[in-house]
Amino acid sequence: MRFKLLVAFVEDSKTDAVLDAAREAGATGATVINNARGQGLNQKPTFLGLTLEVQKDVLLFVVEEHLARHILETINQVGEFESQSGQGIAIQIDIEDAVGVSHQVERLTKVVEDEL
């Protein structure tokens, strides 16, 4: 079984909705890293030298490769990444090898067989 790593940078107000939607789309779990920040195409305005930014959360999903694109599209839709600049992004990365996922393989095997 092959896996992909989905990394999503999501506004913290949308984290729970994205996590729930990803699980419904086939993700079996996630790791959340809170209070990330960054810069996009357009810099945020400042007030007295302080940047007015919304904190982002980084969500990490290890998912079966056949389910990855559907989960990625679901994250995009729920996170509203295409609605305007700065809403967030999600990427997909190939995983060469993984350990600690054997407990998920049995469950995922049936799901993937049903999908194919």
N, C-alpha and C positions, 0 to 999 in steps of 0.2 A: 504494500500500500504506500502511495506517495502523498506527501503533504505540501501545503503552501503556508507561508506566513503572511497573514493580512495585518497591516499596520494602519491604524486609523487615527488621525489627529482630529479630535471632536471638541466642540464647545462643551464645557462642563455641564451646562444646562441640558444638553442632549445625550449625555453619556448613557443614562439608564434606558432611554428609548432605543438607542442604537444597540445596546447589549441585548435587550429583549428581542428586537427584530432580527438580529444576527442569530440568536438561538433558534428562533422560529424558522429561519432560513436554513438551518443545519449545523451551525457552530455548536460545539460541545462544551465550550468554556472560553474564558478570556482572562487576560491579565490587564489590569488597569494601572497606569502610572499617572498620578494626579499632578496638577499644577505645572504643566509644561507651558512654555511660551515661545514665540518665534516671530518672524517677520515674513510677510508675503509681498506680493507685487506692489501694493500700496501701503505706505507706512501709516500707522494710526496717528490721529491727532494727539497733541499733548496739552496739558493744562498745568501751567507753572512748572514746566520741566518734567512732569510725570506723564508717562504714556498711559493713555486710556485704552487698555486691552482687556479682552475677555480671556480668562484662563482657559487653556485647552487640557484635555486629558488624552493620553496616548493609550490606545486599546490594541492589544496584541492577541491575535487569534491564530492558532495552529489548526488548520482545517484540511480535510481530504481534498485532493486536487480537483476532482470532478464536481465538488460543491463550491469551490472557491469563487468562481466568477459570479454565481448567483448571490452568494453572501456579500461579495464586494459591491454588487449593484444595489442590494438591499441597504447596506450601510450608506451608500451614496444618497439614496432616496430619502431615508429617514434623517440623515444628517443634514440634508438640504445643501449639499456642497456646491451644486450648480446654480443655486438661487442668486447668490452674489459673492463677490470676492471676500475671502477671509473666513468662510464658514467652516472650512476644514478640507482635508484630503484623505484619501485612502490608497494604499499601494499593495501590491501582491509580489511576494518574493518566493522563489523556489527554495525548498528545504532539501539539502542533500541527504541528511540523515537525522534521525530523532530517537531519543530514548524517553521512557516514561509515558509513552502513549499506547502501550500494549493493551491497557484496560479499555481503550476506546475502539480498538481495531475491530473487535467482535461486533460491537453495535454499528460501527460505520460500514462494515462489510455488507450487512443487510440493506442499509440505506442506499449505498452506492449500487448494489445489484438491482434494487427497485428503480433507481434513476436511469440505469442503462437499459 
